[in-house]
Amino acid sequence: MNKRIKLYSFGDFDRSGKVRWTAEELGYEIEESRLSAPQQREDEYRSLNPYVQIPTVELEGKILVESTAIAVILAQRHPEYGLIPEARDSREKFWQFLSIAGSTLEQLTVNYFVSKSGIIDAAWTDLVGEPIAERLQVFADSMPQDGFICGDFTLADICAAYPLRIAVQAGLLPPGNGLSAYMNRLKERPAAIAAKFFN
């Protein structure tokens, strides 16, 4: 099986980080093409990803879009790495946390951050700030004091780390709120370091 992907991204900080970290955990060789913000709307990139979003991955002649879906596809190709748990109880918890991170939290957290940064309309800050902060705190409080979400490290941890990292940076979560031990365990993973996920 070919273990090489071409990854289209803006940089280390965007959603491509989830894909990059997953690929590093699985031992993939990553060829990366960095785009500037207007480039994803040009015809050349639009032909790869008509949603004009980042990231996009080329894998064995196929085009993959949507960061969480790409990460799941990669993890499913290599069950021997255990990024998707096999045990039923762990697997049910895995899918629940993956969905909360990717659906309930990620987009609103990103919208808050880019609004606060002046990239999109500042109205988003007021619209989503309070409800997303409350949800993020519930999520942060559910992170384990020891180990990882499903016991062993899985893709759920990678996907949880993305909105949690942005939330701390944006001030939606206080940095010393009991989350530090969990986040430090993630930061120590060689694949996370190689992916520059926390840079």
C-alpha positions as CSV (number, residue, x, y, z in Angstrom):
1,M,0.0,0.0,0.0
2,N,1.3,3.4,-1.0
3,K,2.1,5.5,2.1
4,R,2.4,8.9,0.5
5,I,0.0,11.8,0.3
6,K,0.0,15.2,-1.2
7,L,-1.6,17.7,1.2
8,Y,-2.9,21.1,0.3
9,S,-2.8,23.5,3.2
10,F,-2.5,27.1,4.3
11,G,0.1,26.4,7.0
12,D,0.7,24.5,10.2
13,F,-2.2,26.1,12.1
14,D,-5.2,25.3,9.9
15,R,-7.3,22.1,9.8
16,S,-4.6,20.4,7.7
17,G,-2.9,19.9,11.0
18,K,-5.3,17.1,11.9
19,V,-4.4,15.3,8.6
20,R,-0.7,16.0,8.9
21,W,-0.6,14.6,12.5
22,T,-2.6,11.5,11.5
23,A,-0.4,10.9,8.5
24,E,2.7,11.2,10.8
25,E,1.3,8.7,13.3
26,L,0.8,6.3,10.4
27,G,4.2,6.8,8.9
28,Y,3.1,8.5,5.7
29,E,5.4,10.6,3.5
30,I,3.8,14.0,3.1
31,E,4.3,16.2,0.1
32,E,2.8,19.5,1.0
33,S,1.5,22.3,-1.2
34,R,0.9,25.6,0.7
35,L,-1.7,28.0,-0.7
36,S,-2.3,31.6,0.1
37,A,-5.8,32.5,1.1
38,P,-7.0,33.7,-2.3
39,Q,-5.5,30.7,-4.2
40,Q,-8.1,28.2,-2.9
41,R,-10.7,30.0,-5.0
42,E,-8.8,29.8,-8.2
43,D,-9.9,27.3,-10.9
44,E,-6.9,25.0,-10.5
45,Y,-7.6,24.3,-6.8
46,R,-11.4,24.5,-7.3
47,S,-11.0,21.6,-9.7
48,L,-9.6,19.5,-6.8
49,N,-11.9,20.7,-4.1
50,P,-15.1,22.5,-5.4
51,Y,-15.9,23.4,-1.8
52,V,-12.8,25.7,-2.0
53,Q,-11.8,24.6,1.5
54,I,-8.5,23.5,3.1
55,P,-7.3,20.8,3.4
56,T,-7.4,18.6,0.3
57,V,-5.4,15.4,-0.1
58,E,-4.4,13.4,-3.1
59,L,-4.0,9.7,-2.3
60,E,-3.3,7.0,-4.9
61,G,-5.0,9.1,-7.6
62,K,-8.1,9.9,-5.4
63,I,-9.0,13.3,-4.1
64,L,-10.1,13.5,-0.5
65,V,-11.7,16.5,1.2
66,E,-12.9,17.4,4.8
67,S,-10.2,17.1,7.4
68,T,-11.9,14.7,9.8
69,A,-13.0,12.5,7.0
70,I,-9.5,12.4,5.5
71,A,-8.1,11.5,8.9
72,V,-10.6,8.7,9.3
73,I,-9.9,7.3,5.8
74,L,-6.2,7.2,6.6
75,A,-6.7,5.6,10.0
76,Q,-9.1,3.0,8.5
77,R,-6.5,2.0,6.0
78,H,-4.1,1.0,8.8
79,P,-6.1,-0.7,11.6
80,E,-2.8,-2.1,13.0
81,Y,-2.0,1.4,14.4
82,G,-5.1,1.4,16.6
83,L,-6.2,5.0,15.7
84,I,-9.7,3.7,15.6
85,P,-10.4,1.4,18.5
86,E,-11.7,-2.1,18.0
87,A,-13.4,-2.8,21.3
88,R,-17.1,-1.9,21.2
89,D,-17.2,0.3,24.3
90,S,-14.1,2.2,23.2
91,R,-15.4,2.5,19.7
92,E,-18.7,4.0,20.7
93,K,-16.9,6.5,22.9
94,F,-14.5,7.2,20.0
95,W,-17.3,8.1,17.5
96,Q,-19.1,10.3,20.0
97,F,-16.0,12.3,20.9
98,L,-14.9,12.5,17.2
99,S,-18.4,13.9,16.3
100,I,-18.5,16.4,19.2
101,A,-15.0,17.7,18.3
102,G,-15.6,17.9,14.6
103,S,-19.3,18.9,14.4
104,T,-20.4,20.6,17.7
105,L,-17.2,22.5,18.5
106,E,-14.8,22.9,15.6
107,Q,-16.6,25.3,13.2
108,L,-17.9,27.7,15.8
109,T,-14.5,27.8,17.6
110,V,-12.8,28.5,14.3
111,N,-15.4,31.2,13.4
112,Y,-14.9,32.8,16.8
113,F,-11.1,32.8,16.4
114,V,-11.0,34.2,12.9
115,S,-13.7,36.8,13.8
116,K,-11.6,37.9,16.8
117,S,-8.6,38.0,14.5
118,G,-10.4,40.3,12.1
119,I,-10.4,37.9,9.2
120,I,-14.2,37.6,9.1
121,D,-17.0,39.8,10.4
122,A,-16.6,40.8,14.0
123,A,-20.2,40.0,14.7
124,W,-19.3,36.3,14.9
125,T,-17.4,37.0,18.1
126,D,-20.6,38.1,19.9
127,L,-22.9,35.6,18.2
128,V,-20.9,32.4,19.1
129,G,-18.7,33.4,22.0
130,E,-20.9,32.5,24.9
131,P,-22.5,29.3,23.7
132,I,-19.3,27.9,22.3
133,A,-17.3,28.8,25.4
134,E,-19.9,26.9,27.5
135,R,-19.7,23.8,25.3
136,L,-15.9,23.9,25.1
137,Q,-15.7,24.0,28.9
138,V,-17.9,20.9,29.2
139,F,-15.7,19.2,26.6
140,A,-12.5,20.2,28.3
141,D,-13.8,18.9,31.7
142,S,-14.4,15.5,30.1
143,M,-10.8,15.1,29.0
144,P,-9.0,12.4,31.0
145,Q,-6.6,13.2,33.8
146,D,-4.5,10.2,32.8
147,G,-4.1,8.6,29.4
148,F,-6.3,9.5,26.5
149,I,-10.0,9.7,25.6
150,C,-10.4,6.0,24.8
151,G,-7.6,4.8,27.1
152,D,-5.1,4.4,24.4
153,F,-4.3,7.2,22.0
154,T,-6.7,7.4,19.0
155,L,-7.8,9.7,16.3
156,A,-10.3,11.1,18.8
157,D,-7.4,12.8,20.6
158,I,-6.2,14.4,17.4
159,C,-9.6,15.7,16.5
160,A,-10.2,16.9,20.1
161,A,-6.9,18.7,20.2
162,Y,-7.8,21.0,17.3
163,P,-10.7,22.9,18.8
164,L,-9.2,22.8,22.3
165,R,-5.9,24.3,21.1
166,I,-7.8,27.1,19.3
167,A,-10.1,27.7,22.2
168,V,-7.1,28.2,24.6
169,Q,-5.4,30.5,22.1
170,A,-8.6,32.5,21.5
171,G,-9.2,32.9,25.2
172,L,-12.4,30.8,25.2
173,L,-10.8,28.4,27.7
174,P,-8.4,29.5,30.4
175,P,-4.9,28.0,29.8
176,G,-4.6,26.5,33.3
177,N,-8.0,24.9,33.7
178,G,-7.1,21.3,34.3
179,L,-6.6,20.7,30.6
180,S,-2.9,21.2,30.7
181,A,-1.9,17.7,31.7
182,Y,-3.9,16.2,28.8
183,M,-2.7,18.7,26.3
184,N,0.9,18.2,27.4
185,R,0.6,14.4,26.8
186,L,-0.5,15.2,23.3
187,K,2.3,17.7,22.7
188,E,4.9,15.1,23.6
189,R,3.8,12.7,20.9
190,P,6.6,12.5,18.2
191,A,4.0,12.7,15.4
192,A,2.5,15.8,16.8
193,I,5.9,17.4,17.0
194,A,6.8,16.3,13.5
195,A,3.4,17.7,12.3
196,K,4.1,21.0,14.1
197,F,0.5,20.8,15.4
198,F,1.1,22.8,18.5
199,N,3.5,25.4,17.0
